[in-house]
Amino acid sequence: MPDRGGGPTGPRMRVGRPSRRVRTLLMTLGVLAVLGMAFTMFAGFWTDWLWYRSVHYSSVFTTTLWTKIGLFFVFGLLMALAVGFNIWLAHRLRPPLSAMSMEQQNLDRYRMGIAPYKKWLLLGITALVGLIAGASASSQWRTWLMWVNGVPFGQKDPQFELDVSFYAFDLPWYRFLLGFGFAAVILSVIAAALTHYLYGGLRITSPGARATAAATGHLSVLIGVFVALKAVAYWLDRYGLAVKSSDFKATDNWTGLRYVDANAYLPAKTILFCIAVICALLFFATLWRRTWQLPVIGFGLMVLSAILIGGLYPALVQKFQVQPNEQAKEAPYVEKNLKATREAYGIQGTQVTEYSGKGNSDDKAKLRDDVDDAASIRIMDPNIVSPTFQQLQQMRNYYAFPNNLDVDRYSKDGKEQDTVIGLRELNLAGIPKKNWINNHFRYTHGYGVVAARGTEVDSEGRPVFTESNLPSKGDLGTYEQRVYYGEKTTTYSIVGGPQKEIDYSDDSGEKTTSYKGDGGVDLSNPVNRAAYAVAFSEPQILYSGAIGDGSKILYNRTPKERVEAVAPWLTIDGDAYPAVVDGRIQWIVDAYTTTNGYPYASRTTLGSTTADSLTASNDSRAVVAQQNQVNYIRNSVKATVDAYTGDVKLYQWDTQDPVLKTWMKAFPDTVKAKSEISDALMAHLRYPQDLFKVQRELLTRYHVKDAETFLSGSEVWQVPDDPTNKSGNAVPPYYLSMKMPDQDQQAFSLTTTFTPNGRDNLSAFMSVDAEAGTSGYGKIRILKLPTSTTVDGPKQVQSQFNSEQDIAESIRLLRGGDSEVEYGNLLTVPLDGGLLYVEPVYVRGGGLKYPLLRKVLVTYGGNTAFENTLDEALNKVFGAEGSATEPPKEEGDTTPPPTSANPTVQEALNDAQEAFEAGQEALKKNDWTAYGEAQKDLEDALQRAEDAQSQAGAGGSDKNGSDKNGSDKNGDGKTSPSSTPTGSSGGGSDGG
């Protein structure tokens, strides 16, 4: 157009191109950015490879990696080819140009715009859908490996007579393939339809036919493939009924066919399959008929059939056949569900025995004697006493114990004893001065095991340690005490190089060490250092002088993290526990194989089932696999993690589990045989808590074996809330050495209680033999209480404790000042047809920051006692004289009590009192040397008192009614041996 502005135009301004220097700079920055992104991706890959190689599980890394890569490329390529081919075919079948309508004129601009870029556009679209599909497929690596390596269960489902492996391993893969097929067809239909529309094969507003014959045939075939896939889906849905979840009779996750499924849905799916096949053939027939009429009619018929046959008909069957006579109709299917659920959760062998809940014997002296035979009552609650361990055995602020300690068994003089145990782990929050060197080079590990008897406390209510001090000494012998891997060790450390580590401190000063283990990844290689600097976002790793020859980086240091990493197909128990095995501290980790494809077995959500009052209040006790829904679980693997080297070993525990066998085929040589478990390790393996919690939740409904009772709901139980706190969460199970009525001797057991649904009285008591290596391991026993009478449950027992006037007054006095009362585990012990409840009571306060055992609550048969020691409480409940009570004199006996008649005894007791007071004073000053000397003086004085008393009353059990062990004569002349005293030799003190 002419210039209408008037006046000279002048020279035209030109926008100059960037100079060569600028272009070079921009190109260099771009290349560096790409290289930086590439190295970041490489760093993640390389550090993972180095870590797996360091723990000798590189095969897990490579198998997983190549499986993901294979699935990515195969299914990404298939998706790209499917979509790309249909775009190409639609373009090839485009009609010749004809008279231009307004619609075609508008489209012509787009056709002309993309014409120069058609090939690139096709490649871009296919690459995009291929990448998305490949990424989705690679996440199915577990499904693929289970399908290709699946082994038979040797059990068939009752409906279709197919092996369980079909549902557990095959059906999930077939469903993935079906879903992939649907996605490919839908994307192909969309891409083909858009291409046909762009090039005139499909018309919306133009006069004449709406689609060319070529477009009609192409799209009809694609829709026919979709309908054919729908037919396959209907056929697979038939088998899916065996693993379908539904709400039924207060069971949220009932699984399997019911009457309406077998008699309405199953035939409906078969009919719909046939209709879908016919409909698909009609769509394919349009290649010759060139009309949509019959396929559309067929498709409409299929949709209508799905509504009537697949929806309305089953509803009518449920309404008019099942509901009027539900119990008779559903009974056969309930029987199948009961059987499958019990088998899938390993509870089919549960022994249910009727139990009166009321004591049978009136001989209280005999009952008092029988208590010691019935159970080794653990008054040390591992979930309460961690602060006590912390205060008495922390030694340095940079050490700490887990919030929840563990219960294990250790032998002393050939006799096993329940022991509360914890590791003195690294606590970075307590480091005196925080900086990168201190956090990651100097303070690298914890030190030593601390253990205490589970059945005793000393005269002040403190634990009686069997392994203590720094370095730890005691009953556990010699072992490697350094703890580089633990539950509280969540950061990385760099060890073994030029920088020395703080080992521990004692009276002679600070000791240093340098890591000599074979764990960790070598950092002497500059490539490795650069990779970890990027992976951990810490550039100092690259250039720090504290790293040199021999330097190794330790990370993924919690036992759970390490086992999850080397065995990603396993579900890990929420509580790893330490044990001293063959001179090493080993973390023992229970691991499970699971599936949600066991036909007819009801599902459970692991996260909610394994939650209790401990997981709700403490971070160190985690729930297992938060949202995982499963209907089959086995404790198939026992794993160990060396606390010094981090070495991980997996042992096959359940040798019959087909799921584990499948994974062992997929990852050969990763799981060791059960026969390789040493006797020393076997002595510390136990029945896992999370499996027990899953089983007890299922047994609230599946303890019944007949369909009639199950359908009535009259025998539904519940796990009671923890009565010792106000969390409102389930009571945790407790480890306890005890004897069930049909057992000849005590067994290390895991126990729990049940109450009726919505009520607080006791329904049942459950225990499982928890000691590995014994013939009874895993045997579940349930003592079922009568429904005609009521027996107090845990909440009611706790309420009785709190409501009795004398006890309430004592509790009020204990809470005086700034003191707090903490209730320990409420233990339940079957005894002579009745139930004995024992609960330790701790007091925290009076200037102390940690709980001490001050009282013990005991109840049996309606009698309750609240005394300083367990012995005193048991004696009161059973009306028997105990060792803390002066023995009665016989008529004419003028012999005074030994302790008041012998001045040597009195002098020794005075010395003991002075030594005790000196120890308390040293404790306040944190003078551990003086404290140790005072404890030794106290022990010597008490021994002198005991020796003098024995000499003064030689044959005392004949004259005074009390032998040197403190056994007392009852009025009827029967001897009632004293059990191990709750306190030390100074038992009977206040708070004892």
Residue pairs with C-beta under 8 A, 6 or more apart in sequence:
3 9
18 26
39 530
39 534
40 534
42 531
43 530
43 531
43 532
43 534
43 535
44 535
46 527
46 528
46 531
47 521
47 531
47 532
47 535
48 61
49 58
49 61
50 521
50 528
50 531
51 521
51 555
51 556
51 565
52 58
52 60
52 61
52 565
52 566
53 61
54 519
54 520
54 521
55 519
55 562
55 565
55 566
55 646
55 647
55 648
56 647
57 565
57 566
57 648
57 670
59 667
59 668
59 669
59 670
60 566
60 567
60 568
60 667
60 670
63 145
63 666
63 667
64 141
64 568
67 141
67 144
67 145
68 138
68 141
69 138
71 134
71 137
71 138
71 140
71 141
71 144
72 134
72 135
72 137
72 138
73 134
74 137
75 133
75 134
75 136
75 137
75 180
76 130
76 131
76 133
76 134
76 135
76 137
77 130
77 134
78 133
78 180
78 184
79 129
79 130
79 132
79 133
79 134
79 180
79 183
79 184
79 187
80 126
80 127
80 129
80 130
80 133
81 126
82 184
82 185
82 187
82 188
83 125
83 126
83 129
83 184
83 187
83 188
83 191
84 122
84 125
84 126
85 188
86 188
86 189
86 191
86 192
86 195
86 218
86 222
87 122
87 125
87 126
87 191
87 192
87 195
88 122
89 192
89 218
90 191
90 192
90 193
90 195
90 196
90 199
90 201
90 215
90 218
91 118
91 195
91 199
93 196
93 201
93 212
93 214
93 215
93 218
94 195
94 196
94 199
94 200
94 201
95 199
95 200
95 201
95 212
95 214
97 200
98 200
100 108
101 203
101 205
101 206
101 207
102 205
103 203
103 204
103 205
103 206
104 200
104 206
107 197
107 198
107 200
110 198
111 198
111 199
114 121
125 191
129 187
133 180
133 183
133 184
137 176
137 180
140 176
142 569
143 172
143 173
143 176
144 173
145 569
145 662
145 663
145 666
146 168
146 169
146 172
146 173
146 662
146 663
146 666
147 169
147 170
147 172
147 173
148 666
149 662
149 663
149 665
149 666
150 165
150 168
150 169
150 170
150 658
150 662
151 165
151 658
151 661
151 662
151 665
152 163
152 164
152 165
152 658
153 163
153 164
153 165
153 168
153 658
154 163
154 658
155 163
155 164
155 343
156 162
156 163
156 164
157 164
157 167
157 242
157 340
157 599
157 600
158 336
158 340
158 599
158 600
159 241
159 242
159 257
159 262
159 336
159 599
160 238
160 239
160 242
162 239
164 597
164 598
164 599
164 658
165 658
166 239
167 239
167 242
167 243
167 597
167 598
167 599
168 595
168 597
168 598
168 632
168 658
168 659
169 597
169 662
171 236
171 239
171 240
171 243
171 597
172 597
174 236
175 236
178 229
178 232
178 233
178 236
181 229
182 226
182 229
185 222
185 225
185 226
185 229
186 226
188 222
189 219
189 222
189 223
189 226
192 218
192 219
192 222
193 202
193 219
195 201
196 202
196 211
196 212
196 215
196 218
196 219
197 203
197 204
200 212
201 211
201 212
201 214
201 215
202 210
202 211
202 212
202 215
203 209
203 210
203 211
204 210
211 219
213 290
216 286
216 290
216 291
216 292
217 286
217 287
217 290
220 283
220 284
220 286
220 287
220 292
220 295
221 283
221 284
221 286
221 287
223 283
223 295
223 299
224 280
224 281
224 282
224 283
224 284
224 286
224 295
225 280
227 276
227 279
227 280
227 283
227 299
227 302
228 276
228 277
228 280
230 276
230 302
231 273
231 276
231 277
231 280
234 269
234 270
234 272
234 273
234 276
235 269
235 273
237 269
238 266
238 269
238 270
238 273
241 256
241 257
241 261
241 262
241 265
241 266
241 269
242 256
242 257
242 599
242 600
243 255
243 256
243 596
243 597
243 598
243 599
243 631
244 255
244 256
244 257
244 261
245 253
245 254
245 255
245 602
245 603
246 254
246 255
246 258
247 254
248 254
248 258
249 710
249 711
249 713
250 701
250 713
250 716
251 602
251 701
253 602
253 603
253 604
253 605
253 629
253 631
254 337
254 602
255 337
255 341
255 598
255 599
255 600
255 601
255 602
255 603
255 631
256 333
256 336
256 337
256 340
256 599
256 600
256 601
256 602
257 266
257 333
257 336
257 600
258 322
258 330
258 333
259 317
259 321
259 322
259 329
259 330
259 333
260 314
260 317
260 318
260 322
261 333
262 333
263 317
263 321
264 313
264 314
264 317
264 318
265 310
265 314
268 309
268 310
268 313
268 314
269 310
271 305
271 309
272 302
272 305
272 306
272 309
272 310
275 298
275 301
275 302
275 305
276 302
278 298
279 295
279 298
279 299
279 301
279 302
282 294
282 295
282 297
282 298
283 295
283 298
283 299
285 294
285 295
286 292
286 295
321 329
322 329
322 330
326 711
327 707
327 708
327 711
330 707
330 711
331 707
331 708
331 711
332 707
334 707
334 710
334 711
335 706
335 707
336 600
337 600
337 601
337 602
338 702
338 704
338 705
338 707
338 710
339 348
339 600
340 598
340 599
340 600
340 601
341 600
341 601
341 602
341 631
341 698
341 702
342 348
342 350
342 702
343 601
344 598
344 601
344 631
344 632
344 633
345 601
345 632
345 633
345 694
345 695
345 698
345 702
346 633
346 634
346 691
346 695
346 778
347 695
347 698
347 699
347 702
347 780
349 779
349 780
350 699
350 703
350 780
350 781
350 782
351 742
351 779
351 780
351 781
351 782
352 703
352 782
352 784
353 741
353 742
353 781
353 782
353 783
353 784
354 784
354 786
355 741
355 765
355 783
355 784
355 785
355 830
355 833
356 785
356 786
356 833
356 834
357 762
357 785
357 786
357 789
357 791
357 833
357 834
357 835
358 789
358 791
358 833
358 834
358 861
359 367
359 831
359 832
359 833
359 834
359 860
359 861
360 832
360 833
360 834
361 367
361 832
364 878
364 879
364 880
365 878
365 880
365 970
365 972
365 974
365 976
367 831
367 832
367 860
367 878
368 874
368 875
368 878
368 880
368 976
369 976
369 977
370 831
370 832
371 377
371 829
371 831
371 836
371 874
371 878
371 979
372 977
372 979
373 739
373 746
374 738
374 739
374 746
374 829
374 830
374 831
374 836
375 736
375 737
375 738
375 739
375 746
375 827
375 829
375 836
376 417
376 418
376 454
376 455
376 736
376 737
376 738
376 746
377 455
377 736
377 827
377 829
377 838
377 870
378 407
378 418
378 420
378 454
378 455
378 734
378 735
378 736
378 737
378 825
378 827
379 454
379 455
379 456
379 457
379 824
379 838
379 840
379 853
379 856
379 870
379 982
380 420
380 452
380 453
380 454
380 455
380 456
380 457
380 463
380 840
380 853
381 824
381 825
381 840
381 842
382 404
382 405
382 406
382 407
382 420
382 422
383 404
383 405
383 614
383 618
383 732
383 824
383 825
384 822
384 824
384 825
384 840
384 842
384 851
385 405
385 420
385 452
385 463
385 842
385 851
386 401
386 402
386 403
386 404
386 405
386 422
387 844
387 849
387 850
387 851
388 462
388 463
388 850
388 851
388 852
389 401
389 405
389 422
389 450
389 452
389 463
390 400
390 401
390 850
391 848
391 849
391 850
392 462
392 463
392 465
392 468
392 850
393 401
393 424
393 450
393 465
393 468
393 469
393 470
394 400
394 401
394 424
395 424
395 469
395 470
395 504
395 505
395 928
396 430
396 470
396 504
396 505
397 427
397 430
397 431
397 432
398 426
398 427
398 428
398 430
398 431
398 432
398 443
398 502
399 424
399 425
399 426
399 427
399 430
399 446
399 447
400 424
400 425
400 426
400 427
400 429
400 430
400 446
400 488
401 422
401 423
401 424
401 425
401 450
402 422
402 423
402 425
402 487
402 488
402 620
403 618
403 619
403 620
403 621
404 575
404 614
404 618
404 620
404 621
405 420
405 421
405 422
406 420
406 421
406 422
406 575
406 577
406 578
407 418
407 419
407 420
407 421
407 454
407 735
408 418
408 419
408 421
408 577
408 579
408 684
408 686
409 416
409 417
409 418
409 419
409 683
409 684
409 737
409 748
409 771
410 416
410 417
410 419
410 451
410 466
410 475
410 476
411 417
411 683
412 466
412 475
416 737
416 748
417 453
417 454
417 455
418 453
418 454
418 455
418 735
418 736
418 737
418 748
419 451
419 452
419 453
419 454
419 466
420 451
420 452
420 453
420 454
420 463
421 449
421 450
421 451
421 452
421 467
421 577
421 578
421 579
422 449
422 450
422 451
422 578
423 446
423 448
423 449
423 450
423 483
423 486
423 578
423 585
423 643
424 446
424 447
424 448
424 449
424 450
424 470
424 472
424 483
425 446
425 483
425 486
425 487
425 488
425 489
426 443
426 444
426 445
426 446
426 483
426 486
426 488
426 489
427 446
427 488
428 434
428 439
428 443
428 491
431 438
431 439
431 443
436 538
436 540
437 499
437 546
439 491
440 491
440 492
440 493
440 494
441 493
441 494
441 495
441 499
441 501
441 546
442 499
442 500
442 501
442 502
443 501
443 502
444 484
444 493
444 495
444 501
444 502
444 515
444 554
445 482
445 483
445 484
445 489
445 493
445 501
446 482
446 483
446 486
446 488
446 489
447 470
447 471
447 472
447 481
447 482
447 483
447 503
447 504
448 467
448 470
448 471
448 472
448 481
448 483
449 467
449 472
449 476
449 479
449 481
449 578
449 580
449 585
450 465
450 467
450 468
450 472
451 465
451 466
451 467
451 468
451 474
451 475
451 476
452 463
452 464
452 465
452 466
453 463
453 464
453 466
455 980
455 982
456 464
456 980
456 981
456 982
456 983
456 984
457 463
457 464
457 852
457 853
457 982
457 983
457 992
458 464
458 983
458 984
459 916
459 983
459 984
459 986
459 987
459 989
459 992
460 852
460 989
460 991
461 842
461 843
461 852
461 853
461 854
461 991
461 992
462 852
462 853
464 984
465 474
466 474
466 475
466 476
467 473
467 474
467 475
467 476
468 474
470 504
470 505
470 506
471 481
471 504
472 481
476 580
477 580
477 583
478 583
479 580
479 583
479 584
479 585
480 583
480 584
480 585
480 643
480 644
481 585
482 503
482 513
482 643
482 644
483 489
483 585
483 643
483 644
484 493
484 495
484 515
484 517
484 519
484 554
484 557
484 643
484 644
484 645
484 646
485 519
485 554
485 557
485 558
485 559
485 562
485 587
485 641
485 642
485 643
485 644
485 646
486 557
486 558
486 559
486 578
486 587
486 643
487 558
487 559
487 560
487 576
487 620
488 620
489 557
489 558
490 557
490 558
491 555
491 557
492 536
492 553
492 554
492 555
492 557
493 553
493 554
493 555
493 557
494 523
494 541
494 546
494 547
494 551
494 552
494 553
494 554
495 501
495 514
495 515
495 520
495 551
495 552
495 554
496 514
496 515
496 516
496 520
496 550
496 551
496 552
497 523
497 546
497 547
497 548
497 549
497 550
497 551
497 552
498 545
498 546
498 547
498 548
498 551
499 546
500 512
500 513
500 514
501 512
501 513
501 514
501 515
502 510
502 511
502 512
503 511
503 512
503 513
504 511
505 511
507 928
507 929
514 550
515 552
517 644
517 645
517 646
518 645
518 647
519 552
519 554
519 642
519 644
519 645
519 646
519 647
520 552
520 553
520 554
520 646
521 528
521 532
521 552
521 553
522 528
522 551
522 552
523 529
523 532
523 541
523 547
523 551
523 552
523 553
524 548
524 549
524 550
524 551
526 542
529 541
529 542
529 547
530 542
532 538
532 541
532 553
533 539
533 540
533 541
533 542
541 547
541 553
554 646
556 562
556 565
557 646
558 576
559 576
559 587
559 589
559 639
559 641
560 572
560 576
560 589
560 622
562 641
562 646
562 648
563 570
563 572
563 589
563 591
563 639
563 641
563 648
563 650
564 570
564 572
566 648
566 650
566 670
567 591
567 637
567 639
567 650
567 663
567 667
567 670
567 671
569 593
569 663
569 666
569 667
570 591
570 592
570 593
570 636
570 637
570 663
571 591
571 592
571 593
571 594
571 606
571 624
571 625
571 628
571 633
572 589
572 590
572 591
572 592
572 624
572 625
573 589
573 590
573 591
573 592
573 624
573 688
573 689
573 690
573 691
574 610
574 615
574 621
574 622
574 623
574 624
574 689
574 690
575 621
575 622
575 688
575 689
575 690
576 587
576 588
576 589
576 641
577 587
577 588
578 585
578 586
578 587
578 588
578 643
579 585
579 586
579 588
579 681
579 684
580 586
581 640
581 678
581 680
581 681
581 684
582 678
582 680
582 681
584 642
584 643
584 644
585 642
585 643
585 644
586 640
586 641
586 642
586 643
586 681
586 684
587 640
587 641
587 642
587 643
588 638
588 639
588 640
588 681
588 684
588 685
589 638
589 639
589 640
589 641
590 635
590 637
590 638
590 639
590 688
590 690
590 691
591 635
591 636
591 637
591 638
591 639
591 650
592 624
592 633
592 634
592 635
592 636
592 637
592 690
592 691
593 633
593 634
593 636
593 637
593 654
593 657
593 659
593 660
593 663
594 606
594 625
594 628
594 630
594 632
594 633
594 634
594 659
595 630
595 631
595 632
595 659
596 603
596 629
596 630
596 631
596 632
597 631
597 632
598 631
598 632
601 631
601 632
602 631
602 698
602 702
603 629
603 630
603 631
604 629
604 630
604 631
604 694
604 697
604 698
605 627
605 628
605 629
606 623
606 624
606 625
606 626
606 628
606 629
606 630
606 690
606 694
607 623
607 624
607 625
607 626
607 627
607 628
609 693
609 694
609 697
610 623
610 624
610 690
610 693
610 694
611 623
611 729
611 730
612 693
612 722
612 729
612 730
612 731
612 732
613 721
613 722
613 724
613 725
613 727
613 729
613 730
613 731
613 732
614 621
614 732
615 621
615 622
615 623
615 729
616 727
616 729
617 725
617 727
623 690
624 690
632 659
633 691
633 694
634 654
634 657
634 659
634 660
635 653
635 654
635 687
635 688
635 691
636 652
636 653
636 654
636 657
636 659
636 660
637 650
637 651
637 652
637 653
637 654
637 660
637 671
638 650
638 651
638 653
638 677
638 685
638 772
639 648
639 649
639 650
639 651
640 648
640 649
640 651
640 681
641 647
641 648
642 648
649 672
650 670
650 671
650 672
651 671
651 672
651 673
651 674
651 676
651 677
652 660
652 664
652 671
652 672
652 673
652 674
653 674
654 660
655 674
660 671
663 671
664 670
664 671
677 685
679 773
682 772
682 773
683 773
685 772
685 773
686 735
686 748
686 750
686 770
686 771
686 772
687 750
687 768
687 769
687 770
687 771
687 772
687 777
687 778
689 732
689 733
689 750
692 733
692 750
692 752
692 768
693 730
693 733
695 768
695 780
696 719
696 733
696 752
696 754
696 766
697 719
699 717
699 754
699 766
699 780
699 782
700 716
700 717
700 718
700 719
700 754
700 757
701 710
701 716
701 717
702 710
703 715
703 717
703 764
703 782
703 784
704 710
704 715
709 715
713 757
716 756
716 757
717 754
717 755
717 756
717 757
717 763
717 764
718 754
718 755
718 756
718 757
718 758
719 730
719 731
719 752
719 754
720 730
720 731
720 753
720 754
720 755
720 760
720 793
720 794
720 795
721 727
721 728
721 729
721 730
721 731
721 795
722 729
722 730
722 731
722 732
723 731
723 794
723 795
723 797
723 798
723 799
723 826
724 798
724 823
724 824
724 825
724 826
724 839
725 823
731 752
731 753
731 794
731 826
732 825
733 750
733 751
733 752
734 750
734 751
734 752
734 825
734 827
735 748
735 749
735 750
735 751
735 770
736 748
736 749
736 750
736 751
736 827
736 829
737 746
737 747
737 748
737 749
738 746
738 747
738 749
738 751
738 767
738 829
738 830
739 745
739 746
739 747
740 747
740 749
740 767
740 781
740 783
740 830
741 783
741 830
742 781
743 776
747 769
747 770
747 771
747 774
747 776
748 769
748 770
748 771
749 767
749 768
749 769
749 770
750 767
750 768
750 770
751 765
751 766
751 767
751 827
751 828
752 765
752 766
752 767
753 762
753 764
753 765
753 766
753 793
753 794
753 828
754 762
754 763
754 764
754 765
754 766
755 761
755 762
755 763
755 793
755 794
755 795
756 763
759 793
760 793
760 795
760 796
761 790
761 791
761 792
761 793
761 796
762 785
762 791
762 792
762 793
762 794
762 835
763 784
763 785
763 793
764 782
764 783
764 784
764 785
765 782
765 783
765 785
765 828
765 830
765 835
766 780
766 781
766 782
766 783
767 780
767 781
768 778
768 779
768 780
768 781
769 776
769 777
769 778
769 779
770 777
771 777
783 830
785 791
791 835
792 800
794 826
794 828
794 837
797 826
797 837
797 859
798 823
798 826
798 839
800 859
800 864
801 807
801 839
801 857
801 859
801 864
801 866
802 808
802 811
804 864
804 866
806 866
807 857
807 864
807 866
810 855
810 866
811 821
811 841
814 821
814 841
814 843
814 854
814 855
815 821
817 845
817 846
818 845
818 846
819 843
819 844
819 845
819 846
820 843
820 844
820 845
821 841
821 842
821 843
822 841
822 842
822 843
822 844
822 851
823 839
823 840
823 841
823 842
824 839
824 840
824 841
824 842
824 853
825 839
825 840
826 837
826 838
826 839
827 837
827 838
827 839
828 835
828 836
828 837
829 835
829 836
829 837
829 838
830 836
831 860
834 860
834 861
835 860
836 858
836 859
836 860
837 857
837 858
837 859
837 860
838 856
838 857
838 858
838 870
838 873
839 856
839 857
839 858
840 853
840 855
840 856
840 857
841 853
841 854
841 855
841 856
841 857
841 866
842 851
842 852
842 853
842 854
843 851
843 852
843 854
843 991
844 850
844 851
844 852
852 991
853 982
853 991
854 868
854 991
855 866
855 867
855 868
855 991
856 866
856 867
856 868
856 869
856 870
856 872
856 873
856 982
857 864
857 865
857 866
857 873
858 864
858 865
858 866
858 867
858 870
858 873
858 874
858 876
858 877
859 865
859 877
860 877
860 878
863 876
863 877
863 878
864 877
865 872
865 873
865 874
865 876
865 877
866 873
867 873
867 876
868 982
868 983
868 988
868 989
868 990
868 991
868 992
869 884
869 981
869 982
869 983
869 987
869 988
869 992
870 979
870 982
871 882
871 883
871 884
871 978
871 979
871 981
871 982
871 987
872 882
872 884
872 982
872 988
872 992
874 880
874 882
874 979
875 881
875 882
875 884
875 885
880 970
880 976
881 887
881 888
881 968
881 970
881 976
882 968
882 976
882 978
883 966
883 967
883 968
883 978
883 981
883 987
884 981
884 987
884 988
885 968
886 897
887 960
887 961
887 962
887 968
887 969
888 961
888 969
888 971
889 895
889 960
889 961
890 961
893 959
893 960
895 901
895 959
895 960
897 960
898 905
898 949
898 952
898 953
898 956
898 960
899 905
899 906
899 909
899 949
900 906
901 952
902 948
902 949
902 952
904 944
904 948
904 952
905 945
905 948
905 949
905 952
908 941
908 942
908 944
908 945
908 948
909 941
909 945
911 937
911 941
911 944
912 938
912 941
912 942
912 945
912 986
915 934
915 935
915 937
915 938
915 941
916 934
916 938
916 986
918 930
918 934
918 937
919 930
919 931
919 934
919 935
919 938
922 928
922 930
922 931
922 934
923 931
942 984
942 985
942 986
945 985
946 964
946 985
949 964
950 956
950 964
953 959
953 960
953 962
953 964
956 962
956 963
956 964
957 963
957 964
957 967
957 969
961 968
961 969
962 968
962 969
965 977
965 978
966 978
966 981
967 975
967 976
967 977
967 978
968 975
968 976
968 978
969 975
970 976
981 987
982 992
983 989
983 992
